Amino acid sequence: MNLNIKDKLFVVTGATSGFGKSIALRLIAEGARVILNARGEEKLISCQQNFPDQVEFVAGDITTDAVISKLMLKIGARSLDGIVVNAGGPPAKSFMSTALEDWDNAYRNILRWKVKLSHTVLPKFIEQQNGNIVFIESASVKQPIENLVLSNSLRLAVVGFVKTLSQEVGNLGITMNIIAPGYHATPAMERLYKKKATILGIDPLEAKAEFEKEIKSQKLGDPDDLASLAAWLLSPLSSYVTGQTISVDGGLIKSTMG
């Protein structure tokens, strides 16, 4: 399928690992131009060297105002077609093991920077009368995941923010959607394996198998498959889809609205 995104410009944050890396590579394969963001500059340089005509980058912590400003300077006056809002999650904890500082950090790392980035990029999209934003969150927004109380709580705030904002800008050619991944074969799952292994007194590989048992498909998801959905949501083909939270979970969520 031709997504009609050749030579269009996108931003992908958290682009050197997990979902961000898979999405970036899918966009590149479709002929798009991408500005990548991640903390590790070496991996960003390597990707740019592999795709010199398509890749630019801004290294640094996207949850900070300074790096968001650098990103906007990199975009400059160019037309921007879409952005993937993606970063790592908070540590795996039960409620009683959290301190107030954990909640403050979760607010900064899950919600605040996404509001800041949206505030910063929306004037450009409004001026263009087009633009697509895809947020990578978690299936926990539809069904809580044990020992992820920080993620379960603050990502729901992202859903409320995105849904409300999508209504405010829906008549301006701007779409905003959320992908809610279930358990996928990404480095982020390692913290869940370790937490479950500690609680149950088992090996991390056994803990992985326990997670797989929860999934109806009996296997972890492939981030490259999710990247196909993200690329479609960033493309003109999805112009009638906005304000949605779309699960990619292998049947993990049991709700009828999953």
Backbone bond lengths (Angstrom), bond angles and torsions (degrees), N, CA, C in turn:
res aa  C-N    CA-C-N  psi(-1)  N-CA   C-N-CA  omega(-1)  CA-C   N-CA-C  phi
1 M - - - 1.468 - - 1.527 109.63 -
2 N 1.314 116.63 131.24 1.456 121.93 176.42 1.524 108.91 -85.04
3 L 1.332 117.89 115.39 1.462 122.09 -177.86 1.527 113.05 -83.43
4 N 1.317 117.17 -3.57 1.476 121.66 178.91 1.524 112.20 58.64
5 I 1.348 116.45 42.58 1.468 119.29 178.54 1.527 111.72 -121.13
6 K 1.317 117.88 11.30 1.467 120.48 177.59 1.523 110.38 -59.40
7 D 1.321 115.45 130.47 1.471 124.59 179.16 1.528 113.97 69.98
8 K 1.327 118.31 1.75 1.461 120.22 174.10 1.525 109.20 -78.82
9 L 1.337 116.15 155.51 1.462 121.48 -173.59 1.524 111.25 -106.19
10 F 1.346 115.25 129.42 1.458 121.59 179.35 1.526 110.15 -131.71
11 V 1.320 114.78 157.93 1.465 122.38 171.98 1.516 108.08 -113.65
12 V 1.315 116.81 137.16 1.472 121.86 173.99 1.526 107.85 -128.78
13 T 1.324 117.14 119.82 1.459 120.59 176.19 1.532 109.51 -95.47
14 G 1.325 115.35 158.29 1.466 119.02 -175.35 1.514 111.03 59.42
15 A 1.345 116.12 44.40 1.470 121.03 -162.80 1.513 115.70 -91.83
16 T 1.326 118.97 2.30 1.468 118.69 -176.09 1.526 113.30 -108.34
17 S 1.324 117.15 6.13 1.460 119.84 -178.91 1.517 110.04 -153.66
18 G 1.324 116.68 156.58 1.454 121.95 171.23 1.516 114.38 55.50
19 F 1.339 114.67 -136.25 1.467 120.03 -176.45 1.524 112.30 -62.43
20 G 1.318 116.74 -40.56 1.460 119.98 -178.13 1.514 112.19 -59.91
21 K 1.325 116.44 -43.08 1.466 120.65 179.01 1.523 111.06 -64.38
22 S 1.326 116.81 -44.43 1.461 120.31 -179.49 1.520 111.43 -63.45
23 I 1.331 117.14 -41.34 1.460 120.82 179.70 1.519 110.59 -66.71
24 A 1.330 116.85 -43.20 1.462 120.22 179.25 1.527 110.88 -59.14
25 L 1.317 117.03 -45.57 1.458 120.46 -178.89 1.527 111.61 -67.01
26 R 1.325 117.32 -34.03 1.467 119.85 177.67 1.526 110.33 -67.04
27 L 1.322 117.38 -42.43 1.464 120.62 178.09 1.526 110.87 -63.00
28 I 1.313 115.97 -41.44 1.465 120.13 177.86 1.526 110.31 -62.21
29 A 1.327 116.44 -42.22 1.470 120.56 179.49 1.524 111.76 -63.01
30 E 1.327 116.59 -28.20 1.469 121.36 178.71 1.527 112.07 -83.53
31 G 1.342 116.32 0.65 1.462 119.99 177.33 1.509 114.74 89.70
32 A 1.330 117.22 8.30 1.464 120.74 -179.69 1.525 110.56 -77.05
33 R 1.313 114.85 162.59 1.466 121.93 170.81 1.528 107.36 -101.43
34 V 1.311 116.98 139.53 1.460 120.24 -174.48 1.522 111.93 -133.61
35 I 1.313 114.67 141.40 1.462 121.89 168.72 1.522 105.67 -105.17
36 L 1.318 116.29 115.19 1.450 121.57 -176.35 1.521 110.81 -96.88
37 N 1.317 115.29 144.96 1.463 120.83 174.53 1.517 109.64 -130.16
38 A 1.313 116.11 138.11 1.462 123.79 171.52 1.523 106.92 -167.99
39 R 1.304 115.92 170.05 1.467 119.33 179.98 1.523 112.28 -77.75
40 G 1.334 116.99 -34.29 1.462 120.96 -175.28 1.516 112.59 -83.78
41 E 1.319 117.26 107.01 1.465 121.32 -174.92 1.523 112.19 -69.76
42 E 1.325 118.43 -33.42 1.458 120.41 -177.07 1.527 111.72 -60.21
43 K 1.329 117.49 -43.90 1.463 120.65 179.63 1.527 111.13 -67.24
44 L 1.318 116.53 -35.05 1.465 120.35 177.78 1.526 110.64 -66.01
45 I 1.309 116.18 -42.90 1.469 120.67 178.31 1.527 109.98 -62.10
46 S 1.332 116.45 -42.69 1.474 120.65 179.70 1.521 110.93 -60.33
47 C 1.329 117.20 -43.97 1.463 120.26 179.95 1.526 110.77 -65.08
48 Q 1.315 116.70 -40.97 1.467 119.64 178.67 1.525 110.77 -63.29
49 Q 1.315 116.80 -38.40 1.471 120.05 178.52 1.523 111.49 -66.14
50 N 1.331 116.65 -33.29 1.462 120.39 178.81 1.526 112.55 -73.72
51 F 1.345 115.74 -30.47 1.478 120.68 -177.99 1.531 109.13 -133.48
52 P 1.332 117.54 65.50 1.468 120.65 -172.17 1.518 114.93 -62.37
53 D 1.321 117.34 -26.43 1.464 119.84 -177.95 1.526 113.33 -87.85
54 Q 1.328 116.49 -7.43 1.460 119.39 -175.04 1.524 114.44 -121.65
55 V 1.324 117.54 -19.08 1.466 120.17 -170.10 1.524 112.35 -115.12
56 E 1.331 114.49 132.29 1.455 123.80 166.19 1.528 106.27 -124.40
57 F 1.317 117.55 169.14 1.459 117.33 178.87 1.518 112.67 -151.81
58 V 1.328 113.94 157.94 1.460 123.50 171.07 1.520 106.37 -130.58
59 A 1.324 116.84 112.10 1.458 120.43 -178.98 1.528 110.19 -85.63
60 G 1.336 116.02 145.05 1.461 120.07 176.21 1.510 112.68 137.89
61 D 1.302 115.70 173.88 1.458 124.12 -176.96 1.526 110.10 -81.16
62 I 1.324 116.92 106.76 1.460 121.91 -174.88 1.526 112.47 -66.12
63 T 1.324 118.08 -14.57 1.463 119.84 179.27 1.524 111.93 -77.60
64 T 1.334 117.29 -3.65 1.464 120.89 179.27 1.525 110.92 -100.40
65 D 1.323 115.98 148.12 1.462 121.09 179.35 1.524 111.45 -61.68
66 A 1.335 116.84 -35.75 1.462 120.46 -176.13 1.527 111.48 -63.55
67 V 1.331 117.26 -41.83 1.462 119.90 -178.85 1.527 111.01 -73.41
68 I 1.322 117.28 -34.18 1.466 119.58 174.29 1.521 109.87 -61.00
69 S 1.324 117.61 -40.73 1.466 121.19 177.57 1.522 111.03 -64.04
70 K 1.339 117.52 -41.43 1.465 121.18 177.79 1.527 110.85 -62.16
71 L 1.323 115.90 -38.29 1.458 120.36 179.54 1.523 110.66 -63.45
72 M 1.311 117.17 -44.03 1.458 120.60 -179.89 1.526 111.16 -66.48
73 L 1.317 116.88 -34.21 1.472 119.83 176.00 1.522 110.63 -66.16
74 K 1.320 116.85 -36.68 1.466 121.19 178.17 1.536 110.67 -65.18
75 I 1.314 116.85 -40.60 1.470 121.01 178.01 1.526 110.06 -66.24
76 G 1.316 115.34 -43.74 1.458 121.00 178.09 1.520 112.92 61.64
77 A 1.320 115.99 -138.83 1.464 121.19 -177.03 1.528 112.87 -87.38
78 R 1.318 116.90 1.28 1.461 119.94 -178.21 1.529 111.56 -68.81
79 S 1.323 115.47 154.34 1.456 120.57 173.33 1.530 108.34 -71.31
80 L 1.336 116.45 135.97 1.459 122.45 178.52 1.521 108.06 -115.20
81 D 1.316 116.68 126.14 1.461 120.08 -174.52 1.524 113.75 -91.16
82 G 1.325 116.99 -26.93 1.457 117.81 -179.76 1.504 112.11 -175.57
83 I 1.325 115.17 167.18 1.454 120.95 -179.35 1.523 110.03 -144.33
84 V 1.311 115.90 138.22 1.466 122.76 174.01 1.528 107.37 -101.87
85 V 1.318 115.76 118.16 1.462 122.49 -177.05 1.525 107.52 -98.42
86 N 1.328 115.61 106.91 1.465 120.09 -168.30 1.517 109.78 -151.32
87 A 1.330 116.48 135.79 1.472 122.07 174.58 1.520 108.26 -161.18
88 G 1.317 115.83 170.19 1.455 120.57 -179.63 1.517 112.48 -67.69
89 G 1.334 115.59 164.43 1.453 121.55 -178.69 1.520 112.37 -98.43
90 P 1.320 116.62 175.94 1.460 122.06 179.54 1.524 111.28 -76.45
91 P 1.329 117.65 169.87 1.468 119.72 179.22 1.519 112.19 -64.00
92 A 1.322 114.96 153.17 1.470 121.15 178.07 1.522 109.12 -77.15
93 K 1.344 116.53 117.75 1.467 121.55 -178.63 1.517 110.23 -148.67
94 S 1.329 115.17 149.86 1.458 120.46 167.25 1.528 107.74 -83.06
95 F 1.331 116.98 165.60 1.462 119.08 -176.95 1.530 112.09 -59.65
96 M 1.331 117.74 -45.55 1.458 120.65 -175.05 1.526 113.16 -69.44
97 S 1.318 116.86 -14.54 1.468 119.33 177.52 1.528 112.06 -93.61
98 T 1.335 117.30 -0.43 1.466 120.12 179.29 1.523 110.75 -91.03
99 A 1.321 114.69 153.01 1.462 122.85 170.15 1.519 107.53 -113.48
100 L 1.305 116.98 165.06 1.464 120.57 -179.30 1.529 111.22 -58.60
101 E 1.311 116.28 -32.02 1.459 120.47 178.04 1.528 111.40 -61.75
102 D 1.329 116.45 -35.85 1.472 120.25 177.19 1.523 110.92 -61.25
103 W 1.324 116.61 -39.54 1.464 121.01 179.91 1.527 111.11 -69.65
104 D 1.330 116.58 -38.57 1.465 120.09 176.30 1.521 110.55 -62.67
105 N 1.332 116.48 -43.46 1.470 120.59 179.14 1.523 111.09 -66.13
106 A 1.332 116.59 -39.26 1.463 120.04 179.43 1.524 110.85 -63.76
107 Y 1.313 117.15 -39.55 1.470 120.40 176.41 1.531 110.31 -59.13
108 R 1.336 116.53 -45.38 1.465 119.99 -178.79 1.530 111.78 -68.16
109 N 1.331 116.50 -38.81 1.462 120.12 -172.80 1.528 114.63 -87.59
110 I 1.340 116.61 -19.36 1.465 119.26 -178.52 1.532 112.15 -108.02
111 L 1.321 117.76 -41.48 1.467 120.42 -170.51 1.525 114.41 -110.02
112 R 1.329 117.69 -52.00 1.460 120.44 -168.44 1.524 113.11 -56.41
113 W 1.328 117.97 -48.98 1.459 119.63 -174.62 1.526 112.18 -67.22
114 K 1.336 116.62 -28.05 1.461 119.85 178.49 1.532 110.64 -71.03
115 V 1.318 115.77 -36.39 1.466 120.09 174.34 1.524 109.64 -65.59
116 K 1.336 116.72 -45.40 1.463 121.55 179.64 1.528 111.20 -60.98
117 L 1.328 116.80 -47.38 1.463 120.37 -179.38 1.525 111.28 -62.97
118 S 1.327 116.89 -40.95 1.466 120.58 179.12 1.521 110.56 -64.95
119 H 1.321 117.07 -43.36 1.464 121.30 176.19 1.528 111.05 -57.22
120 T 1.323 115.62 -38.29 1.461 121.10 -174.59 1.519 112.80 -76.27
121 V 1.350 116.86 -39.04 1.464 120.17 -174.06 1.527 112.95 -89.32
122 L 1.327 117.99 -24.12 1.468 119.69 -174.94 1.533 114.24 -60.89
123 P 1.342 120.82 -38.54 1.471 118.42 177.29 1.527 113.04 -55.50
124 K 1.330 117.16 -36.60 1.473 120.39 177.36 1.525 110.60 -66.04
125 F 1.332 117.04 -45.20 1.458 120.46 179.25 1.527 111.23 -64.41
126 I 1.327 116.73 -39.60 1.463 120.44 179.39 1.531 110.22 -64.39
127 E 1.314 116.84 -41.70 1.465 120.82 177.87 1.526 110.79 -63.38
128 Q 1.333 116.65 -40.36 1.467 121.42 -179.75 1.519 112.67 -74.49
129 Q 1.359 115.77 -23.61 1.466 122.51 -171.63 1.526 111.07 63.35
130 N 1.317 116.39 32.73 1.464 121.47 171.54 1.524 109.35 -168.40
131 G 1.330 115.15 159.53 1.463 121.91 179.10 1.517 109.76 153.62
132 N 1.314 116.13 141.99 1.463 121.52 -178.78 1.526 109.78 -123.14
133 I 1.324 116.40 132.51 1.465 121.17 177.38 1.527 108.09 -120.73
134 V 1.322 115.97 128.35 1.458 121.96 177.54 1.526 108.42 -120.24
135 F 1.318 116.12 121.32 1.460 122.70 178.74 1.530 108.40 -99.40
136 I 1.322 116.40 131.81 1.465 121.24 175.47 1.525 107.61 -99.73
137 E 1.326 116.25 109.18 1.465 120.65 -177.53 1.534 109.93 -115.16
138 S 1.315 119.47 -118.37 1.465 121.31 -175.38 1.511 110.25 -160.67
139 A 1.322 115.72 151.61 1.463 120.52 174.28 1.525 111.36 -61.74
140 S 1.321 117.25 -13.47 1.465 121.09 179.38 1.524 112.33 -64.82
141 V 1.333 118.26 -14.53 1.470 119.54 177.83 1.532 110.56 -74.66
142 K 1.334 116.64 -14.27 1.466 120.52 178.20 1.525 112.56 -111.83
143 Q 1.312 116.18 -24.86 1.463 121.04 179.32 1.522 107.32 -150.84
144 P 1.337 118.58 112.33 1.470 120.66 -176.07 1.525 112.58 -55.52
145 I 1.316 115.05 142.31 1.458 122.22 176.80 1.520 108.29 -105.83
146 E 1.325 116.56 131.50 1.458 119.93 -175.64 1.525 111.52 -60.86
147 N 1.336 114.56 144.69 1.472 123.44 179.49 1.528 113.25 65.19
148 L 1.320 116.52 21.28 1.473 120.67 174.85 1.527 109.73 -127.52
149 V 1.324 117.30 46.42 1.459 119.85 -174.36 1.524 112.07 -61.71
150 L 1.332 118.58 -34.20 1.461 121.04 -179.72 1.532 110.69 -67.61
151 S 1.328 116.18 -46.77 1.459 120.96 178.04 1.525 111.12 -66.74
152 N 1.331 117.18 -45.04 1.468 121.07 179.61 1.523 111.24 -54.61
153 S 1.320 116.65 -38.38 1.465 121.75 -173.83 1.531 112.63 -81.88
154 L 1.335 117.12 -53.88 1.465 120.69 -172.25 1.516 113.12 -75.53
155 R 1.333 118.03 -29.14 1.470 118.72 177.76 1.533 111.37 -69.03
156 L 1.318 116.54 -28.07 1.468 118.75 173.70 1.523 110.84 -62.85
157 A 1.323 116.59 -34.43 1.469 119.81 176.25 1.523 110.71 -64.44
158 V 1.332 117.07 -36.41 1.464 120.45 176.87 1.526 110.28 -63.03
159 V 1.330 116.67 -41.98 1.468 120.37 179.20 1.522 110.58 -60.52
160 G 1.329 116.88 -44.62 1.463 120.18 179.28 1.517 112.22 -63.65
161 F 1.311 115.93 -40.71 1.472 121.45 179.30 1.529 110.91 -65.36
162 V 1.342 116.65 -47.16 1.468 120.30 -177.24 1.533 110.99 -66.56
163 K 1.324 116.72 -43.10 1.466 119.70 -179.76 1.524 110.83 -61.32
164 T 1.323 116.37 -44.58 1.465 120.36 -179.48 1.524 110.93 -64.72
165 L 1.334 116.41 -46.27 1.460 119.96 -178.30 1.522 111.52 -65.98
166 S 1.328 117.18 -35.44 1.467 119.60 179.01 1.520 111.05 -60.56
167 Q 1.340 117.20 -32.66 1.459 121.42 177.26 1.526 111.23 -70.98
168 E 1.325 116.14 -33.87 1.462 120.62 -177.37 1.527 112.66 -73.58
169 V 1.344 117.13 -29.81 1.470 120.00 -175.18 1.529 112.59 -114.85
170 G 1.319 117.24 6.72 1.462 120.70 -175.39 1.521 114.36 -62.96
171 N 1.326 117.55 -23.34 1.464 120.62 179.85 1.526 112.53 -91.34
172 L 1.348 116.54 9.03 1.459 120.92 -176.69 1.526 112.61 -112.71
173 G 1.334 116.48 15.23 1.453 120.05 179.76 1.514 113.97 77.53
174 I 1.335 116.90 17.75 1.460 122.24 -177.30 1.523 109.24 -110.92
175 T 1.334 117.12 129.92 1.456 120.78 175.32 1.519 109.71 -112.85
176 M 1.330 115.40 145.87 1.463 122.25 178.02 1.516 107.83 -137.64
177 N 1.328 116.87 120.92 1.455 121.46 -178.68 1.522 110.84 -137.94
178 I 1.326 114.85 159.44 1.461 122.01 -179.97 1.521 109.10 -119.34
179 I 1.328 116.61 134.09 1.457 121.35 167.84 1.524 106.92 -101.26
180 A 1.343 115.51 129.55 1.460 121.40 -177.46 1.530 109.33 -113.14
181 P 1.325 117.92 88.37 1.472 120.10 -176.29 1.526 112.15 -72.28
182 G 1.327 114.97 143.33 1.449 120.74 166.79 1.518 108.87 -85.35
183 Y 1.319 117.28 -147.73 1.460 121.32 -176.81 1.529 110.31 -77.06
184 H 1.326 116.13 118.15 1.459 122.31 179.86 1.527 110.26 -123.51
185 A 1.303 115.52 160.84 1.463 121.74 179.38 1.527 109.70 -79.10
186 T 1.324 115.66 74.70 1.459 122.68 179.39 1.529 108.77 -128.94
187 P 1.334 117.41 160.75 1.472 120.11 178.28 1.532 113.39 -59.19
188 A 1.320 117.50 -25.92 1.467 120.58 -178.31 1.528 112.14 -62.77
189 M 1.328 117.28 -25.17 1.463 119.76 -179.66 1.521 112.57 -70.44
190 E 1.320 116.81 -19.81 1.462 120.01 -176.49 1.523 112.02 -58.09
191 R 1.347 116.63 -37.81 1.467 118.62 -178.35 1.527 111.36 -67.65
192 L 1.334 116.74 -29.54 1.464 120.13 176.98 1.525 111.16 -74.50
193 Y 1.331 116.82 -38.35 1.459 119.40 176.76 1.525 110.39 -60.47
194 K 1.330 115.58 -45.92 1.465 120.37 -177.34 1.526 111.19 -64.84
195 K 1.337 115.95 -40.93 1.460 119.40 -179.31 1.531 110.74 -64.73
196 K 1.326 116.60 -48.34 1.471 120.23 -179.96 1.530 110.78 -64.02
197 A 1.334 116.65 -39.18 1.461 120.19 179.35 1.522 111.05 -61.98
198 T 1.325 116.47 -39.97 1.464 120.85 178.87 1.520 111.15 -66.29
199 I 1.319 116.56 -44.58 1.471 120.98 -177.95 1.524 111.49 -65.49
200 L 1.335 116.90 -42.33 1.462 121.01 -175.29 1.528 113.16 -91.20
201 G 1.336 116.84 -9.44 1.451 119.76 -178.11 1.511 113.12 67.80
202 I 1.356 115.51 40.73 1.463 120.72 -178.68 1.522 109.92 -125.28
203 D 1.310 115.62 173.59 1.463 121.84 177.27 1.534 109.82 -74.33
204 P 1.355 118.81 146.30 1.473 120.60 178.00 1.530 113.95 -55.04
205 L 1.345 117.77 -32.56 1.468 120.02 177.24 1.528 111.17 -67.32
206 E 1.332 116.05 -35.82 1.460 119.71 175.06 1.530 110.10 -67.64
207 A 1.325 115.61 -37.30 1.464 120.04 177.78 1.527 110.68 -63.37
208 K 1.318 116.17 -39.54 1.468 120.09 176.26 1.517 110.89 -59.22
209 A 1.323 115.85 -43.57 1.471 120.47 179.28 1.519 111.34 -62.85
210 E 1.327 117.18 -34.18 1.466 121.17 178.00 1.527 110.32 -65.35
211 F 1.315 117.51 -39.94 1.467 120.54 176.45 1.526 110.87 -63.92
212 E 1.318 116.42 -41.81 1.465 120.13 -178.96 1.524 111.66 -62.66
213 K 1.332 116.68 -32.42 1.459 120.48 178.74 1.527 112.52 -64.86
214 E 1.348 116.63 -25.35 1.465 121.04 -179.15 1.525 111.97 -74.81
215 I 1.318 116.51 -19.40 1.461 121.83 -174.06 1.524 109.36 -92.69
216 K 1.320 117.77 131.52 1.462 120.46 -179.14 1.526 112.20 -61.58
217 S 1.320 116.92 -33.45 1.463 119.25 178.53 1.523 112.21 -78.18
218 Q 1.351 116.32 -7.05 1.467 122.85 175.65 1.533 113.20 62.75
219 K 1.319 117.53 27.47 1.461 120.36 177.58 1.520 110.10 -156.08
220 L 1.316 116.12 156.72 1.457 121.29 175.56 1.523 109.86 -73.86
221 G 1.323 115.09 150.74 1.454 119.83 179.07 1.521 112.51 -75.55
222 D 1.323 114.94 157.87 1.464 122.31 177.33 1.529 107.75 -97.99
223 P 1.340 118.22 119.02 1.467 119.65 -179.08 1.523 113.78 -59.96
224 D 1.331 117.54 -24.34 1.464 119.82 177.62 1.529 111.06 -67.00
225 D 1.338 117.30 -32.81 1.459 120.44 176.96 1.528 110.34 -67.48
226 L 1.326 116.70 -43.73 1.465 120.41 177.42 1.528 110.90 -60.85
227 A 1.329 115.91 -35.72 1.466 120.24 -179.88 1.522 111.80 -60.08
228 S 1.331 117.19 -31.37 1.468 120.16 178.15 1.523 110.86 -64.10
229 L 1.329 116.61 -40.46 1.459 120.54 177.34 1.518 110.56 -66.19
230 A 1.329 116.80 -43.41 1.466 120.35 179.81 1.523 111.02 -60.02
231 A 1.329 116.46 -44.05 1.470 120.22 179.91 1.526 110.77 -62.26
232 W 1.318 116.75 -39.58 1.468 120.24 177.67 1.529 111.17 -64.49
233 L 1.318 116.92 -42.38 1.465 120.23 179.56 1.524 112.16 -65.87
234 L 1.323 116.49 -23.82 1.466 120.53 177.46 1.530 112.19 -85.98
235 S 1.306 116.68 -8.87 1.459 121.43 -173.23 1.532 111.66 -94.12
236 P 1.341 116.71 165.11 1.471 120.36 176.32 1.525 112.61 -62.88
237 L 1.329 118.06 -19.40 1.462 121.23 -177.85 1.532 112.31 -67.25
238 S 1.322 117.56 -17.86 1.472 120.88 -177.47 1.527 112.68 -104.49
239 S 1.318 117.53 21.48 1.466 120.90 -172.34 1.528 113.93 -62.48
240 Y 1.344 118.27 -16.28 1.468 121.49 -179.19 1.529 111.54 -101.22
241 V 1.331 116.32 10.91 1.464 121.30 179.78 1.516 109.04 -116.17
242 T 1.325 117.35 115.56 1.463 120.21 178.29 1.517 110.62 -153.44
243 G 1.321 115.85 152.17 1.459 121.60 178.99 1.519 113.86 73.57
244 Q 1.332 117.04 18.31 1.467 120.52 -174.87 1.527 111.91 -102.36
245 T 1.325 115.43 148.00 1.457 122.36 170.67 1.520 106.75 -113.78
246 I 1.325 116.15 108.39 1.458 122.31 -170.63 1.526 109.97 -105.54
247 S 1.320 116.21 119.70 1.461 121.34 -179.97 1.524 110.88 -80.23
248 V 1.321 115.42 139.83 1.462 122.52 171.46 1.521 104.27 -130.78
249 D 1.329 116.95 91.25 1.474 119.01 -162.27 1.519 115.61 -140.10
250 G 1.311 119.20 3.83 1.464 120.39 178.94 1.527 114.25 62.62
251 G 1.348 116.66 20.77 1.453 120.00 -179.91 1.527 114.50 91.12
252 L 1.340 116.35 13.30 1.472 120.55 -179.09 1.524 112.36 -63.61
253 I 1.340 116.99 -43.52 1.455 121.47 -175.70 1.533 109.57 -79.43
254 K 1.311 115.52 128.74 1.473 120.54 -175.54 1.531 113.06 -93.65
255 S 1.321 117.37 -13.12 1.460 121.08 -177.38 1.524 110.90 -64.41
256 T 1.336 116.74 147.38 1.470 121.00 176.42 1.522 111.35 -67.62
257 M 1.331 117.44 -18.35 1.462 121.47 177.45 1.524 111.24 -100.57
258 G 1.324 116.62 15.68 1.470 121.08 -177.24 1.505 112.99 -69.30
